[in-house]
Amino acid sequence: MSGHEELTTRRLSLRRPTQGDIDAILAIHRDPAACRHNPSDALTTRAEAEERYGHWDALWQARGFGYWTVRSLGAPPVLGFCGVKPMELAGRPVLNLFYRFAPAAWGRGFAGEAATAVVSWSAAHVPELPLIARIRPDNLPSQRVALRAGLHRAEHLDGPGCDGFDWIYISEGRASLTA
């Protein structure tokens, strides 16, 4: 594996997803609680999870980065997924920070720890792109994760998203977006 395919933190291992993660992709994205704020991300079949994995793998092949599978160090169960993908916001290219964890992993700081690692990685390896997180106004836990990872509200960029109105959080010390 290249240096980009695996990250570690004090408690977590983040590694490039493999086909062996398809069942975890399905389990997490099939859980209504995990996709409550982003229902368009919900999956119902293994074929959909295979397709989702295919998109994630294609991003890795094209860009050399993407989403990582998150596990506790030394523990095999998948806790969730965290990473970045290129997209556009306000007509400019950005990296969108993504994190989705199994509800059983919530409340222990795993998402914040993984997101902080991904934000640090992206600042070192893709500093030319602003890093943002799109979060529903009522998703307080996700807002706390973004803040813990060093992002701050950028209200001038708030607007409609796929599943409702998005509040935008942006990383400090990177290329910026103006209104």
C-alpha positions as CSV (number, residue, x, y, z in Angstrom):
1,M,0.0,0.0,0.0
2,S,1.1,3.5,-0.6
3,G,1.4,6.1,2.2
4,H,-2.0,7.5,1.3
5,E,-3.9,4.2,1.6
6,E,-3.6,3.9,5.4
7,L,-3.7,6.5,8.2
8,T,-3.5,5.8,11.9
9,T,-4.4,7.8,14.9
10,R,-4.1,7.1,18.6
11,R,-7.0,4.7,18.5
12,L,-7.9,4.1,14.9
13,S,-6.8,2.6,11.6
14,L,-8.1,4.2,8.4
15,R,-7.4,2.3,5.3
16,R,-8.5,2.3,1.7
17,P,-11.7,0.2,1.3
18,T,-11.5,-3.2,-0.3
19,Q,-14.2,-5.5,-1.6
20,G,-14.1,-7.1,1.8
21,D,-15.8,-4.0,3.2
22,I,-18.9,-4.2,1.0
23,D,-20.9,-5.9,3.7
24,A,-20.0,-3.1,6.2
25,I,-20.8,-0.4,3.5
26,L,-24.3,-2.0,3.2
27,A,-24.8,-2.5,7.0
28,I,-24.0,1.1,7.8
29,H,-25.8,2.7,4.9
30,R,-28.8,0.5,5.4
31,D,-29.2,1.6,9.0
32,P,-32.0,4.3,9.1
33,A,-30.3,6.1,12.0
34,A,-27.0,6.4,10.1
35,C,-28.6,7.9,7.1
36,R,-31.3,10.0,8.9
37,H,-29.9,13.3,7.8
38,N,-28.9,12.1,4.3
39,P,-31.6,9.7,3.2
40,S,-30.4,9.7,-0.4
41,D,-27.3,7.9,0.8
42,A,-29.3,5.0,2.2
43,L,-28.8,1.5,0.6
44,T,-31.0,-1.5,0.6
45,T,-29.3,-4.2,-1.4
46,R,-25.8,-5.7,-1.7
47,A,-25.8,-4.7,-5.3
48,E,-26.1,-1.1,-4.3
49,A,-23.3,-1.5,-1.8
50,E,-21.1,-3.0,-4.5
51,E,-21.9,0.0,-6.7
52,R,-21.1,2.4,-3.9
53,Y,-17.8,0.6,-3.3
54,G,-17.1,0.8,-7.1
55,H,-17.5,4.6,-7.0
56,W,-15.2,4.8,-4.0
57,D,-12.6,2.6,-5.6
58,A,-12.8,4.5,-8.9
59,L,-12.0,7.7,-7.0
60,W,-9.0,6.1,-5.4
61,Q,-7.8,4.9,-8.8
62,A,-8.3,8.3,-10.4
63,R,-7.1,10.6,-7.6
64,G,-5.0,8.5,-5.2
65,F,-7.4,9.3,-2.3
66,G,-11.0,9.0,-1.3
67,Y,-12.8,7.5,1.6
68,W,-11.1,5.3,4.2
69,T,-12.6,2.4,6.2
70,V,-12.3,3.1,9.9
71,R,-11.5,0.5,12.5
72,S,-10.2,0.5,16.1
73,L,-6.5,-0.4,16.2
74,G,-6.3,-4.1,16.6
75,A,-10.0,-4.7,16.3
76,P,-11.6,-6.0,13.0
77,P,-15.2,-4.6,13.1
78,V,-15.7,-1.6,10.8
79,L,-16.7,1.4,12.8
80,G,-17.5,3.6,9.8
81,F,-16.1,5.5,6.9
82,C,-14.4,8.8,6.6
83,G,-12.6,10.7,3.8
84,V,-12.8,13.3,1.1
85,K,-14.1,13.5,-2.5
86,P,-13.8,16.3,-5.0
87,M,-16.9,18.3,-5.8
88,E,-18.0,21.8,-6.6
89,L,-19.3,24.5,-4.3
90,A,-20.2,28.0,-5.3
91,G,-18.7,27.2,-8.8
92,R,-15.3,26.2,-7.3
93,P,-13.6,22.9,-6.9
94,V,-13.5,21.7,-3.2
95,L,-12.9,18.6,-1.2
96,N,-16.0,17.4,0.7
97,L,-15.3,15.8,4.0
98,F,-17.5,12.7,4.6
99,Y,-18.0,10.7,7.7
100,R,-20.6,8.1,8.5
101,F,-20.3,5.7,11.4
102,A,-22.4,2.8,12.6
103,P,-24.7,4.0,15.4
104,A,-23.0,1.5,17.8
105,A,-19.8,3.5,17.4
106,W,-21.4,6.9,18.1
107,G,-20.6,8.9,21.2
108,R,-17.0,7.7,21.6
109,G,-15.2,10.4,19.6
110,F,-14.3,8.0,16.7
111,A,-15.8,10.3,14.0
112,G,-14.0,13.4,15.3
113,E,-10.7,11.5,15.6
114,A,-11.0,10.1,12.0
115,A,-12.2,13.4,10.6
116,T,-9.3,15.2,12.2
117,A,-6.8,12.7,10.7
118,V,-8.4,13.2,7.2
119,V,-8.4,17.0,7.5
120,S,-4.7,16.9,8.4
121,W,-3.9,14.5,5.6
122,S,-5.7,16.6,3.1
123,A,-4.0,19.8,4.2
124,A,-0.7,18.1,3.6
125,H,-1.5,16.4,0.3
126,V,-4.2,18.5,-1.4
127,P,-3.7,22.0,0.1
128,E,-4.8,23.7,-3.1
129,L,-8.4,22.7,-2.6
130,P,-10.6,24.2,0.1
131,L,-12.0,21.5,2.4
132,I,-15.7,21.7,3.4
133,A,-18.3,19.7,5.1
134,R,-22.0,19.9,4.2
135,I,-24.2,19.4,7.3
136,R,-27.9,19.6,7.9
137,P,-28.8,22.4,10.4
138,D,-30.4,19.8,12.8
139,N,-27.5,17.4,12.7
140,L,-25.8,18.6,15.9
141,P,-23.4,15.6,16.3
142,S,-22.1,16.1,12.8
143,Q,-21.6,19.8,13.5
144,R,-19.5,18.9,16.6
145,V,-17.4,16.5,14.5
146,A,-16.6,19.2,12.0
147,L,-15.7,21.7,14.7
148,R,-13.5,19.1,16.4
149,A,-11.7,18.4,13.1
150,G,-10.9,22.2,12.9
151,L,-13.6,23.4,10.5
152,H,-15.7,26.5,11.1
153,R,-19.1,27.7,9.8
154,A,-19.0,29.5,6.5
155,E,-22.6,30.8,6.5
156,H,-22.1,32.7,3.3
157,L,-21.8,29.3,1.5
158,D,-24.9,27.7,3.0
159,G,-27.5,26.5,0.5
160,P,-29.6,23.7,-0.8
161,G,-28.1,20.2,-1.0
162,C,-29.3,16.8,-2.1
163,D,-31.3,16.1,1.1
164,G,-32.2,19.5,2.3
165,F,-30.5,22.8,3.2
166,D,-26.8,22.5,3.9
167,W,-24.8,24.4,6.4
168,I,-21.2,24.7,5.2
169,Y,-18.2,24.2,7.4
170,I,-14.7,25.0,6.0
171,S,-11.2,24.2,7.1
172,E,-8.9,27.1,8.2
173,G,-5.5,27.7,6.7
174,R,-6.3,26.4,3.2
175,A,-7.5,27.9,-0.1
176,S,-10.6,29.8,0.6
177,L,-14.0,30.4,-1.0
178,T,-15.5,33.8,-1.1
179,A,-19.2,34.7,-1.4
